[in-house]
Amino acid sequence: MNKIGFNNQKYLEMQSKHIMERIAQFGDKLYLEFGGKLFDDYHASRVLPGFSPDSKLQMLMQLKDDAEIVIVINANDIEQNKTRSDLQITYQEDVLRLINEFTKRGLYVGSVVVTQYNRQKAVDLFKARLKRRKIDVYFHYYIEGYPTDTKKIISDSGFGKNDYVKTTRPLVVVTAPGPGSGKMATCLSQLYHEHKHGIKAGYAKYETFPIWNLPLNHPVNLAYEAATADLADVNMIDPFHLQAYNEVTVNYNRDIEIFPVLKNIFEEIYGSSPYQSPTDMGVNMAGLCISDDDACCNASNQEIIRRYFVSKTRYAHELCSHEEVQKQEVVMNKAGITELDRPCVMAARKKEEDSRSFSGAIELDDGTIITGKTTNLMGACSSVLMNVLKYLAGIDKNKVLISPEAIVPIQNLKTEYLGSVNPRLHSNEILIALSVSALHSEDAKKALAMLPKLKGMQAHVTCDVADVDLSIYSNLGIMLTYDANKK
């Protein structure tokens, strides 16, 4: 487990070189679409063990004096309060977080672009929040016939009706809180407007996934399909690249669909296009920096299964259609895996069968699996968490670290004063009780000191999980799945 499969230093060197070459290729301005996440690309770090979550940021810092950042968010994601599953915050909150993080590092955030704007009230309220922070906001609109009706798109009634985003620096980094935000469409719209303003501008794409020089059904690429199941993205052989160079490369459907538009825009502006395929647009070197393919395949298969459980949870909570779950099942079939290829799932369900109560299991780095069950004092998440801390600290599993006398007052507070129906302690409450016990108990102190070792471990719980438990597990770096249809 956690075996390194990716050479991050090699990646930084190769990627920086290729980005600089692409910048030099164009004239007055380059729009560089940054796919994935800049600060915390945890998906990449999960499927490419060894990949640093802030690799893109490290490269951007080298260009910060020439760069400005434009953040793109889809109006529908604002209206629907779409949430980042890894951080458990909405996309609009993530935009505000990104602005703060960029600014703290000395990077200039020029504006926010809201795509698919249709006078949504939630969007107008979000705009007011940005204005209070002195961030310029621009609106882009739905274009009928997009992306196939190129004549309509490249006209005053297409891109022409979008706001022109005013930028001041030669490198414009276009990023977003998540996929489907409209980054590429924003870049294309800007190429159209820059031309009308007499400015020569270019476009390039820095997207980690899918990795163009890995096979179509390689687990790393399949994990990307699983991560974007809510968008119905599909990895495809790039037909334009195959035709132009007789070389098989992988891209995804939205880039392939939009490529004729991009090519036509370049041809209309410059008389010819610098790109013959969507693959040409990219500067991604990640596939050349994989040092252990088996490690990346194993990590990606686990990510595929986790994404499957995420979609099942969304469906159970009526946040998506059954088609999304079916899409995840298709991806798992392509990878040749099932949910039972996640060892903690099998262990948790076996524990539930034996104990006849909701249970949990956590898989350690060495493959050891620790289980726990729901009791009168603790829920499954709290129980298995305590058992793991005991194991790591070398404490007998039957030893009581927190006395019932210490837990009962917390339960009474919950049920008698805070309106809770469930008296069992959640993960945050059990950790607070453990922290208090550590003042007087050496064993409790040892158990508490094991918390940093939980990062990267896999876990499964056989029932729905409260938000507070999800937050604690996320903060500890534990990769949790659960059976959301059971309460």
C-alpha positions in Angstrom: 0.0 0.0 0.0 1.1 3.6 -0.6 3.9 2.4 -2.9 5.4 5.2 -4.9 4.6 4.9 -8.6 5.3 8.4 -9.9 8.5 10.5 -10.2 7.4 14.0 -9.2 10.7 15.8 -9.6 11.0 14.5 -13.2 7.5 15.7 -13.8 8.2 19.2 -12.6 11.2 19.6 -14.8 9.6 18.2 -17.9 6.3 20.0 -17.4 7.9 23.4 -16.8 10.0 23.1 -19.9 7.0 22.3 -22.1 4.9 25.1 -20.7 7.6 27.6 -21.4 8.0 26.3 -24.9 4.2 26.7 -25.5 4.2 30.3 -24.1 7.0 31.2 -26.5 5.0 29.8 -29.4 2.4 32.7 -29.3 2.6 36.5 -29.5 0.9 39.0 -27.2 -1.1 36.7 -24.8 -1.5 33.0 -24.0 -4.6 31.6 -22.4 -3.5 28.5 -20.5 -6.4 26.3 -19.4 -5.5 24.5 -16.1 -7.5 21.3 -15.7 -7.8 19.6 -12.4 -6.9 21.5 -9.2 -4.0 23.8 -8.7 -3.5 23.7 -4.9 -4.8 20.3 -4.0 -5.0 17.9 -6.9 -5.8 15.0 -4.6 -7.3 12.9 -7.4 -3.9 12.9 -9.2 -2.0 12.1 -6.0 -4.3 9.2 -5.3 -4.1 7.6 -8.7 -0.4 8.5 -9.3 1.2 7.8 -5.9 4.1 10.1 -5.5 2.4 13.0 -7.4 2.5 16.1 -5.3 -1.0 17.7 -5.0 0.5 21.2 -5.5 2.7 20.4 -8.5 0.8 22.8 -10.8 1.1 25.5 -8.3 4.9 25.0 -7.9 5.3 25.6 -11.7 2.9 28.6 -11.7 4.9 30.3 -9.0 7.9 30.4 -11.3 5.8 32.5 -13.7 3.8 34.6 -11.2 5.1 38.0 -12.4 3.8 37.5 -15.9 0.6 35.6 -14.9 -2.9 36.5 -13.9 -5.6 34.0 -12.9 -9.2 33.8 -14.1 -11.4 31.5 -12.1 -14.4 30.0 -14.0 -17.6 28.6 -12.3 -20.8 27.3 -13.9 -23.9 29.1 -12.9 -25.8 25.8 -12.5 -23.2 24.6 -10.0 -23.8 27.7 -8.0 -27.6 27.3 -8.1 -27.4 23.6 -7.2 -24.8 24.1 -4.5 -22.5 21.5 -6.1 -20.0 20.2 -3.6 -16.3 19.2 -3.9 -16.4 15.7 -2.5 -12.8 15.8 -1.2 -13.2 19.1 0.8 -16.9 18.9 1.5 -17.4 22.6 0.4 -19.5 24.1 -2.3 -18.0 25.2 -5.6 -18.7 28.9 -4.8 -17.0 28.5 -1.4 -14.1 26.9 -3.2 -13.8 29.9 -5.5 -13.5 32.2 -2.5 -11.0 29.8 -0.9 -8.9 29.7 -4.2 -8.9 33.5 -4.4 -7.6 33.7 -0.8 -5.0 31.0 -1.4 -3.7 32.5 -4.7 -3.5 36.0 -3.1 -1.6 34.7 -0.1 1.0 33.3 -2.4 1.4 36.6 -4.3 -0.5 35.4 -7.4 -2.8 37.9 -9.0 -6.5 36.9 -9.4 -7.9 39.2 -12.2 -11.5 38.1 -12.3 -14.2 35.4 -12.0 -16.2 34.2 -15.0 -19.7 32.7 -14.5 -20.7 30.5 -17.4 -24.2 29.4 -18.4 -25.6 32.5 -16.8 -29.4 32.9 -16.9 -30.1 35.5 -14.2 -30.1 32.9 -11.5 -30.7 34.5 -8.1 -28.0 32.5 -6.4 -25.5 33.7 -9.0 -26.4 37.3 -8.4 -25.9 36.9 -4.6 -22.5 35.2 -5.3 -21.5 38.1 -7.6 -22.3 40.5 -4.7 -20.0 38.6 -2.4 -17.2 38.8 -5.0 -17.7 42.5 -5.5 -17.3 43.0 -1.8 -13.9 41.4 -2.2 -13.2 43.8 -5.2 -13.1 40.9 -7.7 -14.4 41.6 -11.2 -17.2 39.3 -12.3 -18.0 38.6 -16.0 -20.9 36.6 -17.4 -20.9 34.1 -20.3 -24.1 32.7 -21.7 -25.6 29.6 -23.2 -25.0 29.5 -27.0 -27.6 27.6 -29.0 -25.9 24.9 -31.2 -22.7 24.8 -29.1 -20.3 23.2 -29.8 -21.2 22.0 -33.3 -22.6 25.1 -35.0 -19.3 26.8 -35.5 -20.7 29.6 -37.7 -23.1 30.6 -35.0 -20.6 30.3 -32.2 -18.0 32.4 -34.0 -20.3 35.4 -34.4 -21.7 38.4 -32.5 -24.7 36.2 -31.4 -22.3 33.4 -30.2 -19.1 34.3 -28.4 -19.9 37.9 -29.2 -22.7 38.1 -26.6 -20.3 37.0 -23.8 -18.7 39.6 -21.7 -15.2 40.4 -22.7 -12.9 39.6 -19.8 -10.3 42.3 -19.4 -6.9 40.9 -18.7 -3.6 42.8 -18.2 -0.8 40.2 -18.3 0.7 38.0 -21.0 -0.1 34.7 -19.4 -3.7 34.1 -18.4 -4.3 31.0 -16.3 -7.9 29.8 -16.5 -8.8 27.5 -13.7 -12.0 26.3 -11.9 -13.1 24.6 -8.7 -14.0 21.4 -10.7 -14.7 19.8 -14.1 -17.6 21.0 -16.3 -17.1 24.7 -15.3 -16.5 25.9 -18.8 -12.8 26.7 -18.8 -12.2 25.9 -22.5 -15.3 27.7 -23.7 -14.1 30.8 -21.7 -10.7 30.6 -23.4 -12.2 30.3 -26.9 -14.5 33.2 -26.2 -11.6 35.3 -25.2 -9.7 34.4 -28.4 -12.6 35.7 -30.3 -12.8 38.9 -28.3 -9.1 39.5 -28.3 -9.0 39.3 -32.1 -11.8 41.9 -32.2 -9.7 44.1 -30.0 -6.6 43.7 -32.1 -4.7 41.5 -29.7 -2.9 38.3 -30.9 -3.7 35.6 -28.4 -3.0 31.8 -28.2 -4.4 28.9 -26.3 -2.9 25.8 -24.7 -4.3 23.2 -22.3 -2.7 21.8 -19.2 -4.9 18.9 -18.2 -3.5 16.0 -16.3 -6.2 13.5 -17.3 -6.9 11.5 -19.3 -3.2 10.8 -19.9 -2.7 10.9 -23.7 0.0 8.3 -24.0 -1.5 5.6 -21.8 -4.0 3.1 -23.2 -7.6 4.0 -23.4 -8.6 1.5 -20.7 -5.6 1.9 -18.5 -6.8 2.1 -14.8 -5.4 5.7 -14.5 -7.6 6.8 -17.4 -10.6 4.8 -16.2 -10.2 6.5 -12.8 -10.7 9.8 -14.6 -13.9 8.6 -16.2 -15.1 7.5 -12.7 -14.2 10.9 -11.3 -16.3 12.7 -13.9 -19.2 10.3 -14.1 -21.6 13.1 -13.2 -20.6 14.9 -16.3 -20.9 11.8 -18.5 -17.4 12.2 -19.8 -15.9 9.4 -21.9 -12.3 8.8 -22.7 -11.8 8.3 -26.5 -9.2 7.7 -29.1 -8.4 11.1 -30.5 -9.6 10.7 -34.1 -8.0 14.0 -35.3 -4.5 13.0 -34.0 -4.9 9.5 -35.5 -5.7 11.1 -38.9 -3.0 13.7 -38.8 -0.1 11.6 -37.4 -1.3 8.0 -37.6 -0.6 7.8 -33.8 -3.1 6.5 -31.2 -3.6 8.9 -28.3 -6.3 9.3 -25.7 -8.4 12.4 -25.0 -12.0 12.8 -23.8 -15.2 13.6 -25.5 -15.7 17.2 -24.6 -12.3 18.2 -25.9 -12.8 16.2 -29.1 -16.2 17.7 -29.6 -14.9 21.3 -29.2 -11.8 20.9 -31.3 -13.4 21.9 -34.6 -14.5 25.1 -33.0 -11.0 25.9 -31.7 -9.5 25.0 -35.1 -11.9 27.2 -36.9 -11.3 30.2 -34.6 -7.5 29.9 -35.2 -8.1 29.6 -38.9 -10.4 32.6 -39.0 -8.0 34.7 -36.9 -4.6 33.6 -38.2 -5.4 31.9 -41.5 -4.2 28.5 -40.1 -4.3 26.5 -36.9 -1.2 25.6 -34.9 -3.0 22.4 -33.7 -4.1 19.5 -35.7 -5.7 17.6 -32.8 -7.0 18.0 -29.2 -3.8 16.1 -28.1 -1.7 18.8 -29.8 -3.3 21.4 -27.5 -2.0 19.8 -24.4 1.3 20.1 -22.5 0.8 17.1 -20.2 3.9 15.1 -19.5 2.5 13.0 -16.6 2.5 9.7 -18.6 6.2 10.0 -19.1 6.9 10.2 -15.4 5.3 7.0 -14.2 8.0 5.0 -12.4 5.9 1.9 -11.3 2.9 1.1 -13.5 1.6 -1.6 -11.2 1.5 0.8 -8.2 -0.5 3.3 -10.3 -2.8 0.7 -11.6 -3.6 -0.6 -8.1 -4.1 2.9 -6.7 -6.4 3.8 -9.7 -8.5 0.7 -9.2 -9.1 1.7 -5.6 -10.1 5.2 -6.7 -12.6 3.7 -9.2 -14.2 1.7 -6.4 -14.3 4.8 -4.2 -16.0 6.8 -6.9 -18.5 4.1 -7.4 -19.5 4.4 -3.7 -19.7 8.1 -4.0 -22.2 7.8 -6.8 -24.2 5.3 -4.9 -24.3 7.7 -2.0 -25.4 10.5 -4.3 -28.1 8.3 -5.7 -29.3 7.3 -2.2 -29.5 10.9 -1.2 -31.4 11.8 -4.5 -28.5 13.9 -5.8 -28.1 12.1 -9.1 -29.8 9.7 -11.5 -29.3 6.0 -11.6 -27.5 6.5 -14.9 -24.5 7.9 -13.0 -24.3 4.7 -10.9 -24.6 2.6 -14.0 -21.8 4.6 -15.6 -19.6 3.8 -12.6 -20.5 0.1 -13.0 -19.4 0.2 -16.6 -16.1 1.8 -15.6 -15.5 -1.0 -13.0 -16.4 -3.6 -15.6 -13.8 -2.1 -18.0 -11.2 -2.2 -15.2 -12.2 -5.8 -14.3 -12.9 -5.1 -10.7 -15.9 -5.1 -8.3 -16.5 -3.3 -5.0 -15.2 -6.5 -3.2 -11.7 -5.8 -4.6 -11.6 -3.2 -1.8 -10.4 -5.3 1.2 -11.9 -3.0 3.8 -15.4 -3.5 2.2 -15.3 -7.2 2.6 -13.9 -6.9 6.2 -16.5 -4.4 7.3 -19.4 -6.5 5.9 -18.1 -9.7 7.5 -17.8 -7.9 10.8 -21.4 -6.7 10.5 -22.5 -10.2 9.6 -20.8 -11.6 12.7 -21.8 -8.9 15.1 -25.2 -8.2 13.7 -24.6 -4.4 14.0 -23.3 -1.7 11.7 -19.5 -2.0 11.5 -16.4 -0.5 10.0 -13.0 -1.6 8.8 -9.7 0.3 8.2 -6.9 -1.1 6.2 -3.4 -0.2 7.3 -0.4 0.4 5.1 0.9 -3.1 5.6 -2.5 -4.6 4.7 -3.6 -5.3 8.2 -7.3 -4.7 8.7 -8.8 -3.5 11.9 -12.6 -3.6 12.5 -15.1 -2.1 14.9 -18.8 -2.3 15.5 -21.5 0.0 16.7 -22.0 -0.1 20.5 -24.1 1.7 23.1 -21.3 4.3 23.5 -20.0 4.7 20.0 -21.0 4.5 16.3 -19.2 2.4 13.8 -16.9 5.2 12.7 -15.8 6.0 16.2 -15.4 2.4 17.2 -13.1 1.4 14.4 -11.1 4.6 14.8 -10.5 3.9 18.4 -9.5 0.3 17.6 -7.0 1.4 15.0 -5.4 3.9 17.4 -5.0 1.2 20.0 -3.5 -1.2 17.5 -1.0 1.4 16.2 -0.1 2.4 19.8 0.5 -1.3 20.8 -2.4 -1.2 23.4 -4.6 -4.2 24.1 -7.8 -3.9 22.1 -9.9 -4.8 25.2 -8.3 -2.0 27.3 -10.6 0.9 28.1 -9.0 4.2 27.3 -12.1 6.3 27.9 -14.2 5.3 30.8 -18.0 5.1 30.4 -18.2 7.7 33.2 -16.5 10.2 30.9 -18.7 9.3 27.9 -22.1 9.3 29.5 -22.1 13.1 30.4 -21.4 13.8 26.7 -24.3 11.6 25.7 -26.6 13.3 28.2 -25.5 16.7 26.8 -26.4 15.5 23.3 -29.8 14.0 24.1 -31.0 16.3 26.9 -29.8 19.7 25.8 -28.8 19.6 22.1 -31.8 17.7 20.7 -29.9 14.6 19.4 -31.8 11.4 19.1 -28.7 9.3 18.8 -26.7 9.2 22.0 -23.6 7.4 20.5 -20.5 9.5 20.1 -19.3 10.6 16.7 -15.7 10.6 15.7 -15.1 14.2 16.8 -16.6 13.6 20.2 -14.7 10.5 20.9 -11.4 12.2 19.9 -12.2 15.1 22.3 -12.9 12.6 25.1 -9.7 10.8 24.2 -7.8 14.1 24.3 -9.2 14.9 27.8 -8.3 11.3 29.0 -4.7 11.8 27.7 -4.2 14.4 30.4 -4.2 11.6 33.0 -3.6 8.4 31.0 -0.3 7.5 29.3 -2.1 5.0 27.1 -4.7 7.5 25.9 -1.8 9.9 25.2 0.0 7.2 23.1 -3.2 6.5 21.2 -3.8 10.1 20.4 -0.2 10.4 19.1 -1.1 7.8 16.4 -3.5 10.1 14.5 -1.0 11.4 12.0 -0.3 7.8 10.9 -3.9 7.4 9.7 -3.2 9.5 6.5 -3.7 7.5 3.3 -5.5 4.5 5.0 -8.6 2.9 3.4 -11.8 2.6 5.3 -15.4 1.3 4.8 -18.5 1.5 7.0 -21.6 -0.5 6.5 -24.1 2.3 7.1 -24.8 5.9 6.3 -22.2 8.2 7.8 -22.9 11.6 9.4 -21.3 14.7 8.0 -19.3 15.2 11.1 -17.7 11.8 10.8 -17.0 12.4 7.1 -15.3 15.6 8.0 -13.1 14.0 10.7 -12.1 11.1 8.4 -11.3 13.6 5.6 -9.2 15.7 8.0 -7.3 12.7 9.1 -6.6 11.7 5.5 -8.5 8.4 5.7 -10.2 7.4 2.4 -13.7 6.4 3.5 -16.4 4.6 1.6 -19.7 3.6 3.1 -23.1 1.9 2.3 -25.3 5.0 2.2 -28.6 3.1 1.8 -28.4 1.7 5.3 -29.2 3.8 8.4 
